[in-house]
Amino acid sequence: MPTLTMLDTMLDVDAEGFLQKPEQWNEEIAAEIARENGIAELTDRHMQVVRYMRNRFLDTGSAPSIRSLGKESGVEIKELYKLFPKGPAKLAAKIGGIPKPKGCI
């Protein structure tokens, strides 16, 4: 399994940089992942989506689809694409320290 060092912490990641052990995540790491993916600062709205994604994954073992994310997170799909321009479900999962959602390219 590949590793990545971020903020002096060794992280287990896949080939695309998704954390493979959600327990290695914290909000400092989230902010660094966001910066590396073009989001200079995580706002409360970003974190609302990230926390929703994380909690859903930790509760069920899978991340929500973009459609579910738009309906259930409290952030509409249009806004999701403004917050996470490179693909909301994929990028929110990456920032949230969970594996890439099924169905994401």
C-alpha positions in Angstrom: 0.0 0.0 0.0 1.5 3.4 -0.9 2.1 5.9 1.8 2.1 9.7 1.8 3.7 12.0 4.4 1.5 15.0 5.2 2.0 17.3 8.2 4.7 14.9 9.5 2.2 12.0 9.5 2.6 8.8 7.4 -0.7 8.1 5.7 -1.8 4.9 3.9 -3.3 6.0 0.5 -4.3 4.3 -2.7 -2.8 5.2 -6.1 -5.1 8.3 -6.4 -4.3 9.6 -2.9 -7.4 8.5 -1.1 -6.8 7.6 2.6 -7.2 3.9 3.1 -7.5 4.1 6.9 -10.2 6.7 7.9 -8.8 6.7 11.4 -5.7 8.5 10.2 -7.8 11.6 9.2 -8.1 14.8 11.1 -9.2 18.3 10.1 -5.6 19.5 9.7 -5.1 16.8 7.1 -8.4 17.7 5.5 -7.3 21.3 5.1 -4.0 20.1 3.5 -5.7 17.7 1.1 -8.1 20.5 0.1 -5.2 22.9 -0.6 -3.4 20.2 -2.7 -6.7 19.9 -4.7 -7.2 23.6 -5.4 -9.4 24.6 -2.4 -7.5 27.3 -0.6 -9.7 27.3 2.5 -12.4 24.9 3.8 -15.5 26.9 4.8 -18.2 25.7 7.1 -20.2 24.6 4.0 -17.3 22.5 2.8 -17.0 20.9 6.2 -20.7 20.3 6.4 -20.4 18.2 3.2 -17.1 16.5 4.3 -18.5 15.5 7.7 -21.7 14.2 6.1 -19.7 12.1 3.7 -17.4 10.8 6.5 -20.3 10.0 8.8 -22.3 8.2 6.2 -19.2 6.1 5.2 -18.4 5.3 8.8 -22.0 4.3 9.5 -22.7 2.3 6.4 -19.4 1.4 4.9 -20.1 3.3 1.7 -20.1 6.9 0.6 -23.3 8.5 -0.8 -23.7 9.2 -4.5 -23.8 12.7 -5.7 -27.6 12.5 -5.9 -27.9 11.4 -2.3 -25.3 13.9 -1.2 -27.4 16.7 -2.7 -30.6 15.5 -1.1 -29.3 14.6 2.3 -26.3 16.8 3.2 -28.2 20.1 3.3 -26.2 21.4 0.3 -27.9 21.4 -3.1 -26.1 19.8 -6.1 -25.5 23.2 -7.8 -23.7 24.5 -4.7 -21.8 21.2 -4.3 -20.2 21.8 -7.7 -19.2 25.4 -6.7 -17.7 24.1 -3.5 -15.9 21.1 -5.1 -15.4 22.0 -8.8 -13.5 18.9 -9.6 -16.3 16.5 -8.7 -18.1 17.0 -5.4 -18.5 13.4 -4.2 -15.0 12.3 -5.2 -13.3 15.4 -3.8 -15.4 15.6 -0.6 -14.5 11.9 0.1 -10.8 12.6 -0.5 -10.8 15.6 1.8 -12.9 13.6 4.3 -10.3 10.8 4.5 -12.5 8.0 3.1 -12.1 5.8 0.0 -13.3 7.0 -3.4 -17.1 6.5 -3.7 -18.2 3.7 -6.0 -19.2 5.0 -9.4 -16.8 7.9 -9.3 -14.4 8.0 -12.3 
